[in-house]
Amino acid sequence: MTGENVKTAVVGGGPAGCAAAYYLRKHGHDVVLFETQDHVGGRTSQLEREGFSFGSGALFLMGGIYPRTHALLEELGHDGELVPWDARTQVLDDDGQRYRAKFDQVVSFLGMPVLSWRDKLRIAVGVARTFLSPGPQSCFDGAELAKWDTGDLESWSRRVLGDRGTRYITEPYMGFLYAVPLGWLSPALFHAVIKQFHKLSLSVPPGGAGQISRWIVDATPGLELHLSTAVEKVATGPAGGYRLQAGGTTHEVDAVVMAPEPGVAADLLEGIAPDHSVRTLRECPYSDYAHVQVGYKVNPWPKFAASVALPATTPRAWGACVLQSHRHPGSVPPGGEGVGVYFYTPPLADMTDDEIVEEALAAITEVYGPAPRPDVIELFHYPRGLSIATPGHYARMDVLHGQMPEGMYLAGDYFAHAGIEAAILSGERAALNAVAGAPR
Ligand SMILES: Cc1cc2nc3c(=O)[nH]c(=O)nc-3n(C[C@H](O)[C@H](O)[C@H](O)COP(=O)(O)OP(=O)(O)OC[C@H]3O[C@@H](n4cnc5c(N)ncnc54)[C@H](O)[C@@H]3O)c2cc1C
C-alpha cells in the first residue's frame, strides 16, 4: 500500500494524530482527520479567557530529549520561534526552607545547601555511573525503554542516588512531570533523562503548547479536517479497508491511524482487533489529574525571582506551582500574572473540585505571598489525565502494534508515557508504517 489514492483516516487531533496526518500527506495519502473537539491539540490545547491563555495540559518542550518534535518544527519553519523558558526553580522543604535550582539543569540540584558533601558525592557518582553505563538512548521510544524497564523508580532512585537524592531530586522532578508516587513508575524514563541531561532545555511556542498542533495542520495542505466530529464506530469494509461512522456520515478508507486515548481506541477496536489487545488498551493505567490556572489582571508579585516551585516531598497535595508570565509571556495580559498549580494524583481521590481550587489558592499564598482573590480561576480536572508508565508498561504497549489487523495503526503518547515527544514520535511511526503497508 503506497503512494497515490490511498485514503487513510486519522482518529484524534492531538499531537499524535496531527503528526500522523502530516507525514501521511507528505507521502501522498489522502487523509481525513476526525477530532471530537472544535479545535486540534487535545491535551495540549489553550483555553482563552479574559485576556489569559491557559494551558489545558502541556506546558513546555524539553529540548534535545524531544528530537522528533524539534525536527518536525524545524521542517515546518517554526523551531526558531520557540521561546526559551529558564525554569528557575525553588525546591520547598517540609520545614519551609527553599533551595534554588534550575529544572532543565539536573546538576544544578547538587548546589542545594540542604545536601551535604557526602550526599553530593553519592549523587554525583550515581549520575556519572548512570551516564556512562548502557541505558536507553531515547526518552520517549517505548520499544527502547522496554529494554531498561526493570524494577520501579523508587527502588532504582534510592539505589542510584540515595535516599536524599531521591527526596531532593527525583521526587520534585517526577512529582511535577507525572504526579504519582515513584513506586508506581518504571525507572526507564528517569534513567534515560540522566543519560541525556546535557541535552535538556525548556521552551514554549509563543502561542502555548497548543500551537504545535495548529502549526502542523496548517502545514498539511489537502488535509480533510473534520472538527467537532467524533468517530463513533469503526468496522471492516466489505472489500477490505475500514468504514468509519463520524458525525452522521459513513467514510470508507483504506487504512486508519487510531490516535485517541487508549480507552477510546479500545471501544472503537472492539470486534476488529483481538480481544486481548482491546483489553490491554482498556486497562492502560491512567492517573486522575488536576491543575488550577488562575489569572490576576495586576501582577501581585512583580519581583518574584523563581518560575517554578516544587515540594521536596509530598506532604502537600500539589506537586508544582508555575508562574505563567515567566514561562509563556503571551499567556497573560500586559501587567498581569497567571499561576498554574499542579496536583498529585493520590490526594485528588478525596478532594471535591471546590477543595482543589481552595487548596490551589492556599498553595499560591504559601509560595508567592498574599494576593487578592484572582480575577479568573479555571480548574482542569481529568479523570484520565496522564497515562502511567508502570513497571512493564512499555513492553505491554509495544506488542500491541504487531497485533493490529492489516491497515490499522495505533498512535498516542501512552506507548511511552505522557509527553508531546512521545505523541509526535508515535504519530510519525504510525504514518510511516501505514505508508509502507507494514504491520506496525
Ligand atoms: C496537565 C498536563 C500537563 C502536561 N504537561 C506536558 C508538558 O509540559 N510537556 C509535554 O510534552 N507533555 C505534557 N503533557 C502531556 C501531553 O499533553 C500529551 O502527551 C499529549 O497531548 C498527547 O498527545 P496525543 O495526541 O497522544 O493525545 P491527546 O492530546 O489526548 O489527543 C487525543 C485527541 O483525540 C480526540 N478524540 C478522542 N476520542 C475521539 C473520537 N472518538 N473521535 C475523534 N477524536 C477523538 C481528543 O479530543 C483529543 O483531541 C501534559 C498533559 C497534561 C494533562
The ligand as an SDF file (V2000), in Angstrom:
LIG
                    3D

 53 58  0  0  0  0  0  0  0  0999 V2000
   -1.8280   18.8100   32.9190 C   0  0  0  0  0  0  0  0  0  0  0  0
   -0.9450   18.2540   31.8520 C   0  0  0  0  0  0  0  0  0  0  0  0
    0.3300   18.7730   31.6830 C   0  0  0  0  0  0  0  0  0  0  0  0
    1.1570   18.2870   30.7020 C   0  0  0  0  0  0  0  0  0  0  0  0
    2.4020   18.8570   30.5140 N   0  0  0  0  0  0  0  0  0  0  0  0
    3.1700   18.4680   29.4860 C   0  0  0  0  0  0  0  0  0  0  0  0
    4.3840   19.1470   29.1790 C   0  0  0  0  0  0  0  0  0  0  0  0
    4.7510   20.1260   29.8240 O   0  0  0  0  0  0  0  0  0  0  0  0
    5.1250   18.7040   28.1310 N   0  0  0  0  0  0  0  0  0  0  0  0
    4.7300   17.6430   27.3670 C   0  0  0  0  0  0  0  0  0  0  0  0
    5.4530   17.2800   26.4320 O   0  0  0  0  0  0  0  0  0  0  0  0
    3.5660   17.0000   27.6120 N   0  0  0  0  0  0  0  0  0  0  0  0
    2.7810   17.3950   28.6430 C   0  0  0  0  0  0  0  0  0  0  0  0
    1.5720   16.7780   28.8660 N   0  0  0  0  0  0  0  0  0  0  0  0
    1.2200   15.6120   28.0440 C   0  0  0  0  0  0  0  0  0  0  0  0
    0.7110   15.9990   26.6430 C   0  0  0  0  0  0  0  0  0  0  0  0
   -0.3590   16.8780   26.7580 O   0  0  0  0  0  0  0  0  0  0  0  0
    0.2930   14.7070   25.9710 C   0  0  0  0  0  0  0  0  0  0  0  0
    1.4230   13.8600   25.9320 O   0  0  0  0  0  0  0  0  0  0  0  0
   -0.1860   14.9070   24.5380 C   0  0  0  0  0  0  0  0  0  0  0  0
   -1.2630   15.7920   24.4790 O   0  0  0  0  0  0  0  0  0  0  0  0
   -0.5970   13.5470   23.9900 C   0  0  0  0  0  0  0  0  0  0  0  0
   -1.0000   13.6860   22.6670 O   0  0  0  0  0  0  0  0  0  0  0  0
   -1.9420   12.6090   21.9990 P   0  0  0  0  0  0  0  0  0  0  0  0
   -2.2110   13.0940   20.6270 O   0  0  0  0  0  0  0  0  0  0  0  0
   -1.3910   11.2510   22.2010 O   0  0  0  0  0  0  0  0  0  0  0  0
   -3.2930   12.6290   22.8820 O   0  0  0  0  0  0  0  0  0  0  0  0
   -4.2990   13.8230   23.1650 P   0  0  0  0  0  0  0  0  0  0  0  0
   -3.5880   15.1200   23.2840 O   0  0  0  0  0  0  0  0  0  0  0  0
   -5.1250   13.3830   24.3160 O   0  0  0  0  0  0  0  0  0  0  0  0
   -5.2030   13.8730   21.8750 O   0  0  0  0  0  0  0  0  0  0  0  0
   -6.1970   12.8890   21.6070 C   0  0  0  0  0  0  0  0  0  0  0  0
   -7.2820   13.5710   20.7850 C   0  0  0  0  0  0  0  0  0  0  0  0
   -8.2360   12.5860   20.3760 O   0  0  0  0  0  0  0  0  0  0  0  0
   -9.5120   13.2080   20.3730 C   0  0  0  0  0  0  0  0  0  0  0  0
  -10.5420   12.1460   20.3860 N   0  0  0  0  0  0  0  0  0  0  0  0
  -10.8810   11.3470   21.4250 C   0  0  0  0  0  0  0  0  0  0  0  0
  -11.8700   10.4930   21.0550 N   0  0  0  0  0  0  0  0  0  0  0  0
  -12.1360   10.7660   19.7510 C   0  0  0  0  0  0  0  0  0  0  0  0
  -13.0460   10.2270   18.7960 C   0  0  0  0  0  0  0  0  0  0  0  0
  -13.8810    9.2180   19.0990 N   0  0  0  0  0  0  0  0  0  0  0  0
  -13.0780   10.7720   17.5520 N   0  0  0  0  0  0  0  0  0  0  0  0
  -12.2500   11.7920   17.2240 C   0  0  0  0  0  0  0  0  0  0  0  0
  -11.3660   12.3520   18.0870 N   0  0  0  0  0  0  0  0  0  0  0  0
  -11.3090   11.8360   19.3220 C   0  0  0  0  0  0  0  0  0  0  0  0
   -9.4860   14.0400   21.6490 C   0  0  0  0  0  0  0  0  0  0  0  0
  -10.4810   15.0420   21.6270 O   0  0  0  0  0  0  0  0  0  0  0  0
   -8.0680   14.6090   21.5830 C   0  0  0  0  0  0  0  0  0  0  0  0
   -8.0290   15.8480   20.9080 O   0  0  0  0  0  0  0  0  0  0  0  0
    0.7150   17.2500   29.8470 C   0  0  0  0  0  0  0  0  0  0  0  0
   -0.5800   16.7400   29.9980 C   0  0  0  0  0  0  0  0  0  0  0  0
   -1.4020   17.2210   30.9890 C   0  0  0  0  0  0  0  0  0  0  0  0
   -2.7840   16.6640   31.1210 C   0  0  0  0  0  0  0  0  0  0  0  0
  1  2  1  0
  2  3  1  0
  2 52  2  0
  3  4  2  0
  4  5  1  0
  4 50  1  0
  5  6  2  0
  6  7  1  0
  6 13  1  0
  7  8  2  0
  7  9  1  0
  9 10  1  0
 10 11  2  0
 10 12  1  0
 12 13  2  0
 13 14  1  0
 14 15  1  0
 14 50  1  0
 15 16  1  0
 16 17  1  0
 16 18  1  0
 18 19  1  0
 18 20  1  0
 20 21  1  0
 20 22  1  0
 22 23  1  0
 23 24  1  0
 24 25  2  0
 24 26  1  0
 24 27  1  0
 27 28  1  0
 28 29  2  0
 28 30  1  0
 28 31  1  0
 31 32  1  0
 32 33  1  0
 33 34  1  0
 33 48  1  0
 34 35  1  0
 35 36  1  0
 35 46  1  0
 36 37  1  0
 36 45  1  0
 37 38  2  0
 38 39  1  0
 39 40  1  0
 39 45  2  0
 40 41  1  0
 40 42  2  0
 42 43  1  0
 43 44  2  0
 44 45  1  0
 46 47  1  0
 46 48  1  0
 48 49  1  0
 50 51  2  0
 51 52  1  0
 52 53  1  0
M  END
$$$$
